[in-house]
């Protein structure tokens, strides 16, 4: 298998993570990076021992594939330019800030280019183990809490954090929600910083999701209930457990067989497999657009709730 010449657009915090895993990969050559801030680009190039391209066009002309780790509102512009230049592209989540931009990216990829979206938790070994045991999800309880940082404040907590869990729930349930209840508030930024959502699906499954980026601790857990079984995973620890009840009413306790690994490295390997084999990615444009659409529907519900709260406060 030939080594893929790979570059990164965007040398911010997450872009640097991508630079690191590419440099450590035996299947890819870190060909360079591009960032609109020349000083940041030069600093990252020096740190990772690669070229800083002067323009996005120069990057596109020199590599086989690229990873887009720029701010969300630039994903469509940057991603479409690279796809139309003939590159395979892995673009960070969310795929775009709006559905029209997501459709532009999907159209630019067409049927010839790989368009993978960075729904990283799909590659979490604990999630992989859970998928093998999930049969008929009936109820989800999911918490994703993070400490406040100035990163990703161009989007709200639903698009920043909760979208990971939305993507997983949608893929595990296999259908779209027909009812959404949501509430959220802004605390330390101009966007929604904490949100709680209840999704109801046509065949009876319910999912409760909470995401916060103003927590005092990091919590990343999914609990899934299905007939006679309770599955629980900790994303950060990469472990899980299955508690089951037999027909004889005996309780079984089984830890998940998890082979721990860094999801970002597993995601890169999957992207490289798609490039080599010309196969669809695990999380492609259509899957990412579905998660985005549900996330935007949630934000619309949060806005309605916020207006009700404001009206109630004004009347007192």
N, C-alpha and C positions, 0 to 999 in steps of 0.2 A: 504494500500500500504506500502510495507517495505521500510525502509530508505536505500538509496544507499550509500555504502562506496566509497567515491570519493577522489582521490588524484590529485595533479598537478605536472607535470614535467616541471621545469623551474620556478625559483623564481625571475625573473627580474620584470620590471615595470608592464607588462601586466599579468604575472603570479600571481603577488600580487593582482591584481584586481580580478582574478578568485578565489584566496584564500578567499578574502573578501566575495564575493557573495555566495560561498559555505558555509562559516561559518554562514552567515545570513539566509540560506535556512532551512526550516523545513522539507524538503523532502530528504536532503542529509546530510551525516556525513563527515566532513572534517577529513579524515583518515591520511593525511600526505602529504609530498612533497619530491621531489628529485631535486637537482641541482648539477652540476659538481663542483661548488665552495662551499666547505664545510662551509666556514664562512658565505656566503650569505644564504645557506640553514638553518644554525642554527639561524641566525638572523630572517629569515622569520618564522621559526617554533616557535620561542619564541614570536614573534609579534602576530601570529594567533592561538597560543595555540594548536599546533599539532606536530606530529612526523616528524623528518627529516630522511627519509630513507637513508641508506648508499649507496645503489645501486639502479639502475632502476629495476633489478630483484627482489629485496626485496620489492619495491613498488608494482610490478605486482603480487606478491604472497600474498599481504595483502588487496587488494581492489577489488571492483566490476567493476569500470570504472575509466578512467583517462582523464585529460585535458592536452594536449601538448602545452606548451607555450615557447618552446625552439627556438633558431634561425632557420630561414627557411631552411637553408642547412642541418639541422639535423632532419627535420620533418619525412622523410622516415625511417631513422634508428630508431628513438625513437618510432614513431607511429607503424611501422611494428612489433617491438619487443613486444609492449603492445598488439596489436591485436592478434598476434600469441600466446601470453600467455593466450588468452581467454577473454580479457577485451573489453568493449565498449569504444570508444575513440572519444573525441571532440578535433580536432586539429586546431590550429590557422590558419588564412589565411596568405599568400596563402598556398594552400595545400602542395606545394613543390616548389623547385626552377626550376624544369624541368618536362616534361611530363612523362619520364620514371619513375621518383621517384613517381609521382602521380599514375601511373599505378600499381606500387608495393604496394602502400597503399590500393588501391581499391581491388587488388587481395588478400591481406592479410585479409581484412575484409570479403571477400567472400559474402555468403548469410546469414551468421549466426551472424555477429557482426555489431553493429551500428558504422558507421563512419560518423560523422558530422563535417563540416568545419565551422570555425568561421567567416562566412560572416555576420557580426553583424548587418548591416543595414537592413537585412531582418526582424529583430525584432524591428526596430524602429517604434513606434506607428504611426508616420506620414506616413511612407511607407505603413504600413498596411491599413491606411485610403485611400491612393492614389490608391492602388491596387483595392479597391472596386469600384473606379470611372473610372479607366483606361479601355478603350474599344478598340480603334484602334489607338495606338500611331503612329504619323506621324513625329514628330520632338522632339528631346530632346536637351536642353541646360543645361549642368551640370558643376558646379564649386565646387572644393574641395581644399581649400587653408589652409595650416597650418604653424605655426611658425616653424623655424628650431630647431630641437633637435638632440642629438646624437643617439637617439633610431632608430632601424631598418635600419641602414646604410649598412647592409649586402645586402639589395635589393634596387632597384631604386624606384622612386616615382610611377611608374606604378604598380608594385607589392605591394608596401607599402600602397598607398592611392587609386589610380584610380581603382584598382581591385574591390573595394566595388561597385562602380558605374557601372563598366562593368558587374558584376554579376546581378545587378538589371535590367539594360537595356536588357540583354540577356533573362532574365526571363519574362520581360514585353512584349518584341517584339515576343518572341517565335520562333526565327530563328537566324541563324548565319550571320554575315556580309559577303558580297561578295566583299567589297572594303574597304580598309583602307588607310587613309592618316595620317601621324603622324610626329611630330617634337618635339625634346626635347633637353635640354642642361644640363650639369653639372655646378654647381656654387660653392657650399660649400662642396661637397663630391666628391668621385671618380665615383659615379653613377649618373644617370639622376635625377635631382632635380625638374625640371619643364617640363611638357609635355602637348601638345595639340593634340587632336585626332579627326578625323572625320570618322565615320563609316557609310557605306551605306548598307542597307539591301535589299534582293531580291524584297520585295513587296513595296519598296519605302520609308520606314522610314529612317530618317537621325538622327544621334546622334553626337553632338559636346560635347566633354569632355575636361576639363582643370583640371589638378592637379598640385599643387605646395607645396613643403615643405620648401620654402624660402620666404613665404609671410610675410607681416607686420601685417596681421590680419587673423583671422579664418573665413572662409566662407565655408559653406557646404549647397548648394542649388541644387535642381533639378526642372527644368521647363519642362513640358510635354505638347505638343500641339496635339490635336486630333480633328476630325470634330466638329466644333462649340463650342469647349471647350479649355480652357487653365488651366492646373493644375500646381500649384506651391507649393513646400514644402521646409521648412527649417529643415534639419536634426537635427541641434543642438537645436533649439527652440521646435522641435516636434510640428510644426503647419503647416497648409497649407490652401490654398484657391482654389476654383473652380470659374472661370469666364466663363459664357456661354452665347451664343446668341440663342434666340428662333427663330422659323420659322417666327415670327412676328417682328423680328429684335429688340427684347427687351433684354437688357443686365442684366444678373443675377449674383449676387455676393454671394457665399456661403462658409463660413469657413468650414474646415474639422472638423468632429466630432472626436477629438483625445482624447484618455485617456492616459495621459502621464505616462511613466514608464521607468525604466532603461533597455535599450536593453540587457545588459549583463545578467540581472536577467531573462528576458524573454527567452533569448537563453538557459540559464541553465534549466529553466522549460521545454522547448521544448525537450532538450536532455534527461531529466529525463523521460518525457512522452515516448520518443522513446525506452528507456531502459525498461520501465514497460510494454509497449504495443507491443514491438518488431515490430515497424513500421518504415518506411524509414524516415530519417530526412528531414527537409525543405531544407537544403543545404547539400547535400551528396557529396560523392566523384566524381560522374559523373558530377554534376553541377559545382563543384569547378574546375575540370579538364578542362571543357569547358571555364570557365572564365580565367584560366591560359593559355590555348592555344591561346585565343584571345590576352591576355596581351603579350605573347611572340611574336606573330605576330606583335603587335604594336612596340615592342622593336626592331624587325628586321627592320621595316620601319624607325624608328628613327635613326638606325645605317646607313641606306642608305642615309637619309637626311643629317646626320652629315658628311658623306664622301663628298657629293656634296658641302656643305658649306666649308669644308676644302680645296677642290680643287679650289673653287672659290676664296678663300682668298689667296691661294698660287699663283694664276695666276695674282694677282694685285700687 
